[in-house]
Structures are given as C-alpha cells and as structure tokens.
Amino acid sequence: MFDGKFRAPVDRAVKPIGNGLRRTGMTPDHLTIVGLVVACGAAVSIGFGQLRLGLLLVVLAALPDLFDGALAKASNTSSQRGAFFDSVVDRVTDAVLYGGVAWYLAAHHSPHAVILPMAVMGSSSVISYQRAKAESLGLDAKGGLMERAERIIALCIGLLFSFLLIPVLWLTLVLTVVTAVQRFVKVWKQAAVAPLTAERIEMRRSRRQTRRVVRTERRRTRITRPGRH
C-alpha cells in the first residue's frame, strides 16, 4: 500500500542523498550488505529483550534499503543482478528480524507464542512469492493492505510499546493473510481475462527488458552529455 502511494515522493526526497553517496564510491550492494548486518544486530538485541535498542537498529537497517535504489539511479548502476540481490536480502532480513522476535517471545512469554512471528514470516513469504510468480507470467500482483513497508512499521510499533507486541503480531498476521488473498484474486482475474501462452509471456518479458535498456541508455546519455555554459 505504502509502496504504491508513496514510492514516487520518497524517490524524489532521497534523490539528493543518492547523489551524495555516489561521491563516496559506495555501491548499492554495499548498502544492502550494511542493512543486513545491522538487521542481524537488531535481531540479537530483540532476542535478549533490548526492544528499544532493537527498534533503533531496525530503523537504521531500513535506511540502507531506502537509499540503495537512489544510489543505483544516481550512479547509473541499476541492474537485474542488483535487483535480485536486494530482493533476496530483504527476505533474509525479514526472517532474521522475526527470528529475533520469536527468540524474545520464547524467553519472556509462552513458548507457544513463537508460532506467531513464524506464521507472519510464512504468510509474508507467500505474498512475496505471489508477486514474483505473477511477474514471471507477465501479470501484476502488487498492492495489498500489508506489504513489507507496513510490516516493518507494525514491528516498530510493537517494539516501541512492548505490551502491544503480541497484538501487533496478530494484526500483522491477519492483514498479511488478507493481502495474500487480495493478490491471489487479482492475479486470478487477470489470468482469466487474458490467458497467456508461453509465447506471450516471453514477449512481455522481452518488452520489459527492452524498456529497461532504453531507460538505462537515456540515463547514460544525460550523464555524458556536455553541460550548457
């Protein structure tokens, strides 16, 4: 939901930061790795019951994930490899964070409560898979009430107010399942209206690849074009 409504304003806001990071010589992959390392620290802090410290580290871990796209655009290094790496690390980060929450619940609450963050992780993996599979078929599965940004925000609220952590996890689980149903219905309707043959799927993939190449060439042209005096 946030990704669809606020992506463009956020991209404009972080564009100057991307330009600044480009001058440091860092790459988007460096930022992605930094975010993963900080997320591991957040998980350990949460597991030991240091929820406020964990909250701070979760926020810090989210910043590299926010800036790596801006850096990729500023340095003209956007690539399929980078997008794949970033997406995989996002899934690993989610697993690590909810693993930390499960560790905390096992130590400070009922062992049965461990099932709750694991259920959130499982259902969120389903909606990630739905989007990946739909896009591989040339369909669209974006959107829903509880995407990754919303899950991170909900987790931060639970860490800030520890008495709300379990209710927040329940709410996250319910809304994530609702999102999975929303995406399933969305893709199902698209596939029913316009069933895709293997040839049309390949054609759509080719068109997307062509558009990416054209955008990359345009950015290179703007970068290498002499400035006006």
N, C-alpha and C positions, 0 to 999 in steps of 0.2 A: 504494500500500500504506500509506504513512505518512498520506496524506490521509484514508483511511477509518478507520484505527485511532486516530489521534492528533488529528484535527481538533477534536473537542469539548473535550478537555483544553486544547489550545492556545488555542482561542477563549476559554475561561474565564480562562486565565492572562493573555491580552493585553487583556481587557476593561477593567481599570483604566487601561491605557495609552491606550486609545481614548478614555476619558472625559477623560484629561488633555490629549490632543491636541485634543479638541473645544474646549477653552477657549482654544487658541491662534488659532483662526479658520481653521486649515488645512482643506482639503477632501481627500477620498480621492484625487482626481485629482492634487492637488499631490504627495502621497506617491508616487503611481505615476510621475510625471514625474521626481521626485528619484531614485527607484530606477533608472530608465532611464539617467539621466545618470551615476550612479555606476557602473553596469554598463559604460557606454562607457569610463569611466576604467579599469575593471578589464581590459577587452579590450585597451586600448592598453598597459597595464603588462605583461600576459601576452605580448603580441606582441613587446615589447622585452626579454623574458627576465626581467622582475622578477616571478617567480612568487609569492613571499611577499607582495609588495605587492598583486599581483592577487588573491591569496586573501583578504586583508583587505578589499579593495574588493568582492569577490563577496559576502562575508558582510554587509557594510554595505548592498549593493544588495538583499539578501534581506530586510532588516528593514522597509523601507517596504512591500514586498509582503506582509509578515506583518501590519503594523499598519493598512493601508488598510481592510481589512474591519472591523476593530474600530472604527475611526473612523467608517465609514459607519453601523454599527449604533448607535454612541453618539450620533451627530448626526442619526440618522434620515434619512440621505440615500441609502440603498440604492436603486439604480435599475437598469433594464436597460441604460441608456447607460453607467453606471459599470462594470457587469459586463463589457460588451462592450469598453470601453476597456482595462480591466485585463487581459482575456484577450489582446487584440491586443498590448499592450505586453509581456506575458510571452513571446509568440512572438518578438517583435523582440529582447528581451533575450537569449533563448536563442541566436538567430542571431548576435548581436553577440559574445557570450562564446565560442561555438565558433569564430567567425571569428578571434578573438584567439588561440585555441589553434592554429588552422591556420596563422596567421602565425608563431607561435613555432616550430612544427614545421618549417615551410619554411625558417626561418632557422637552426635549431640541429640539425635532424635531416635525414632524407631528404625531398626534395620529394614523394615518393610518400606520405609519412605524412600529408600534407594531406588525403588522401581519407578518413582515419579519422574526424576530427571532422565532416567534411561528411556522412559516412554516418550518424553518430549524429544529426546535425541532421535529415537526411532521414527517418530512421525515427521520430524523436520527433514530426515533423510528421504522420506517418501516424496515430500513436495519438491525437494531438490532433484530427485530422480525424474519426477514427472516433467519438470521443465526441460531437463537435459534430453530426455527421450522425445518429448514433443518437438523440440527444436531440431533434433536429428531427423524427424519426419517432415520438417518444413512447416510445423504448426506452432502456435503461440500458447504458452502456458504461464505467462507472467501474471502477477497480481495475487490478490487474496488478502484476507484480514491479518494474517500473522506470517509475514516474511522474515528474513533474517534480521533486518534492522529492528523490527518490532520485538523479536525475541530477545535481542541484546538489551533493548531498553527495558523490557519487562524484568530481565535478570538483574539489571542495575537497580531497579526499584526494590526488588526482593533483597538484594544485598544491603541497600541503604536502610531499609526497615526490616530487620531480621524476623520480626513477628509476622510479616507478610510473605515471607519467602515461600512457604508451602502453598498458601492460597494463590500466590502469583504463578507458581509452577502448575497448579491445577488449571488456572485460567489460560496459561500458555498452551497447555496440552489440548484443552478443548478447542481453542481458536486455531491451533495448528491442524487438528483433525478437520475442522470446518474448512480451512484453507485447502487441505488435500482434496476434500470433496468438491470444492469450488473449481479447482484446477482440473480434476477429472471430468467434471461436467462440461467445462469449457472446451477441453480437447475433444471430448466425445462428440460434441455438437459440430465442431469444425470438421472432424473426420467423417461424420455422417453426411454433411452437406457436400463436401468435395473430397471423396476418397482419393488418395494419392497412390499412383503407381510408382514403381521403383524409378522409372524414367523421370517422372515429375519431381520426385524427391531430389534426385540428382540435379535436376535443372534448377531447383530452388537453392540448393547448396552452392551451385556454380554462380548463381546471381549474387548471393550474399558475399561470396569470395571476391567477385568482380567489384562489387561496391566497396569492399574494404580496401582493395588495391587502389581503386580510383581515389578514395579519401586519403590514403597514405601518400599517393603521388601529388595530390593537391597540397597537402601539408608540406611536403618536401619542396615543392615549387615556391610556396610562400616563404619558407625559411631561407632558400638560396637566392631568392630574387633580390637584387640590389635595392637598398633603401633610397627613398627620394631625398634630394638635397635642396 
